Amino acid sequence: MAQCEVCGNEYDKAFQVTLPGQDARTFDSFECAIHALAPACEHCGVKVIGHGVEAGGRFFCCAHCAGMAGAGGVQDRA
């Protein structure tokens, strides 16, 4: 059985995620994969698991947070 790199759980249904230029990473749930891989909003720190907003190479959970961090002209995707 494979072991999740986040929680350490050994699980027979674990899966691997491979990002370009990186080694495969093993997780037992999407929750653990999100915890390890999702970017965090640079204003409030929440994990960005939806579309989010990117401004100046920085990631935000929403246009409000991007604006609060000084990014101008951003809109939420709808």
Backbone bond lengths (Angstrom), bond angles and torsions (degrees), N, CA, C in turn:
res aa  C-N    CA-C-N  psi(-1)  N-CA   C-N-CA  omega(-1)  CA-C   N-CA-C  phi
1 M - - - 1.453 - - 1.527 109.63 -
2 A 1.316 114.94 149.03 1.458 120.41 179.79 1.527 109.81 -90.07
3 Q 1.318 115.58 153.28 1.455 121.72 -178.84 1.523 110.19 -109.58
4 C 1.328 116.16 132.73 1.466 122.29 178.32 1.528 109.61 -69.49
5 E 1.328 116.16 132.04 1.468 120.12 -178.56 1.522 112.81 -73.32
6 V 1.332 118.35 -16.33 1.463 120.48 -178.61 1.525 111.10 -91.38
7 C 1.334 117.06 -53.90 1.466 119.82 -173.60 1.526 113.83 -103.52
8 G 1.336 116.61 -11.86 1.449 120.06 178.29 1.516 114.90 82.27
9 N 1.338 117.10 0.44 1.452 121.32 179.96 1.529 110.86 -65.81
10 E 1.332 116.71 134.75 1.458 120.90 172.98 1.520 107.15 -93.60
11 Y 1.324 116.48 125.84 1.464 121.10 -169.59 1.512 109.51 -142.83
12 D 1.326 116.45 133.78 1.462 120.31 -178.59 1.530 113.12 -74.01
13 K 1.314 117.96 -11.42 1.468 121.41 178.99 1.532 112.11 -113.31
14 A 1.320 116.69 22.88 1.469 120.97 177.60 1.527 108.66 -61.89
15 F 1.320 115.63 156.84 1.460 121.15 -179.89 1.519 109.36 -134.33
16 Q 1.317 114.86 164.66 1.460 119.79 179.81 1.519 110.25 -117.68
17 V 1.318 115.13 146.97 1.460 122.99 174.77 1.524 106.83 -121.97
18 T 1.319 115.82 129.74 1.459 120.86 178.04 1.521 108.74 -119.57
19 L 1.316 116.59 121.44 1.461 122.34 176.22 1.523 108.33 -99.27
20 P 1.323 117.62 151.52 1.464 120.15 -179.17 1.528 112.17 -52.76
21 G 1.329 115.43 130.02 1.455 120.85 177.32 1.509 115.42 76.97
22 Q 1.345 117.50 7.61 1.464 120.71 -179.36 1.522 110.58 -126.19
23 D 1.315 116.67 160.02 1.455 121.90 174.55 1.523 109.38 -73.43
24 A 1.329 116.50 158.74 1.461 121.85 176.55 1.525 109.78 -63.50
25 R 1.333 114.93 143.50 1.465 121.30 178.24 1.525 107.54 -120.12
26 T 1.327 117.47 142.10 1.464 122.29 -172.97 1.523 110.85 -110.30
27 F 1.354 114.77 134.37 1.466 121.72 -178.94 1.527 109.45 -136.96
28 D 1.334 115.93 154.77 1.464 119.90 177.38 1.520 111.68 -102.34
29 S 1.342 117.71 -7.47 1.466 121.17 -179.43 1.529 109.45 -157.39
30 F 1.326 114.86 159.48 1.465 118.89 175.08 1.522 110.11 -65.09
31 E 1.328 117.09 -31.62 1.460 120.78 177.73 1.527 110.96 -57.14
32 C 1.319 116.98 -47.30 1.462 120.53 179.43 1.522 111.36 -67.74
33 A 1.338 117.38 -38.89 1.463 120.56 178.40 1.524 110.48 -63.04
34 I 1.323 117.51 -42.68 1.465 121.29 178.33 1.526 109.98 -62.74
35 H 1.317 116.52 -44.77 1.468 120.68 -179.98 1.530 110.79 -56.26
36 A 1.334 115.95 -41.21 1.464 120.45 -175.85 1.520 113.76 -83.58
37 L 1.331 118.12 -32.59 1.464 120.47 -168.65 1.526 116.17 -108.75
38 A 1.313 117.94 -28.09 1.467 119.81 -175.12 1.530 110.65 -70.83
39 P 1.337 116.20 138.91 1.467 117.95 175.92 1.527 110.19 -69.61
40 A 1.306 116.09 154.57 1.466 121.16 176.60 1.521 108.91 -100.45
41 C 1.335 116.07 143.34 1.465 121.25 175.61 1.523 108.32 -59.30
42 E 1.320 116.14 130.32 1.464 119.94 -177.81 1.523 113.16 -74.55
43 H 1.339 117.38 -7.19 1.465 119.16 176.94 1.531 111.66 -100.35
44 C 1.351 116.33 -53.02 1.470 118.88 -173.91 1.521 113.76 -106.76
45 G 1.334 118.14 -13.39 1.455 121.21 176.16 1.515 115.93 88.91
46 V 1.343 118.96 -5.05 1.462 120.55 179.93 1.535 109.56 -66.36
47 K 1.345 117.14 146.83 1.456 120.94 177.29 1.526 109.32 -70.48
48 V 1.314 117.05 132.24 1.466 122.50 -179.01 1.526 107.44 -91.23
49 I 1.346 116.25 103.14 1.456 120.34 -179.51 1.527 111.73 -110.63
50 G 1.309 116.72 -3.18 1.463 121.62 175.45 1.512 109.15 -107.87
51 H 1.315 115.70 -151.35 1.468 120.02 -178.45 1.521 111.93 -67.91
52 G 1.316 117.03 -44.40 1.454 119.85 -178.21 1.513 111.87 62.13
53 V 1.313 115.61 -167.09 1.455 123.17 -178.93 1.524 107.62 -135.83
54 E 1.319 115.84 136.37 1.455 120.35 175.56 1.521 107.97 -116.92
55 A 1.303 116.59 129.56 1.466 121.62 -179.60 1.520 108.66 -142.51
56 G 1.305 116.17 121.73 1.460 120.08 178.45 1.516 113.20 60.49
57 G 1.337 117.15 33.26 1.457 120.72 -179.65 1.515 114.35 77.68
58 R 1.329 117.36 6.19 1.468 122.08 178.25 1.523 109.38 -109.50
59 F 1.333 116.82 148.22 1.461 122.21 -178.48 1.522 110.88 -106.06
60 F 1.342 114.52 139.61 1.459 121.63 178.55 1.525 108.34 -135.90
61 C 1.323 117.06 154.85 1.461 120.65 -179.86 1.529 111.53 -75.41
62 C 1.333 117.14 -25.50 1.464 120.47 -177.42 1.535 110.18 -159.18
63 A 1.325 115.46 167.94 1.459 120.59 -179.89 1.530 111.38 -63.53
64 H 1.330 117.00 -33.54 1.473 120.00 179.28 1.530 110.11 -59.75
65 C 1.327 116.71 -48.70 1.465 119.88 -179.84 1.526 111.19 -64.84
66 A 1.338 116.91 -38.72 1.459 119.96 177.97 1.528 109.98 -60.92
67 G 1.345 116.44 -44.58 1.458 120.86 178.46 1.512 112.59 -63.69
68 M 1.337 116.66 -39.21 1.462 120.62 178.88 1.526 111.23 -65.46
69 A 1.342 116.35 -25.55 1.467 120.95 179.54 1.517 111.54 -91.43
70 G 1.345 116.81 5.12 1.454 120.63 174.94 1.513 116.42 98.46
71 A 1.325 118.23 0.42 1.473 120.47 177.81 1.520 108.79 -77.41
72 G 1.314 116.40 133.38 1.456 120.34 -179.71 1.526 111.86 -107.34
73 G 1.323 115.50 154.96 1.453 121.58 174.76 1.509 115.43 67.17
74 V 1.322 118.40 30.19 1.459 120.63 179.28 1.519 109.82 -104.11
75 Q 1.335 115.64 150.24 1.449 121.98 178.43 1.518 109.11 -135.22
76 D 1.324 115.47 149.07 1.466 119.06 172.24 1.515 108.47 -69.24
77 R 1.321 116.30 147.06 1.469 120.96 175.44 1.512 107.91 -83.33
78 A 1.320 115.13 136.22 1.463 118.47 179.89 1.502 110.83 -128.77
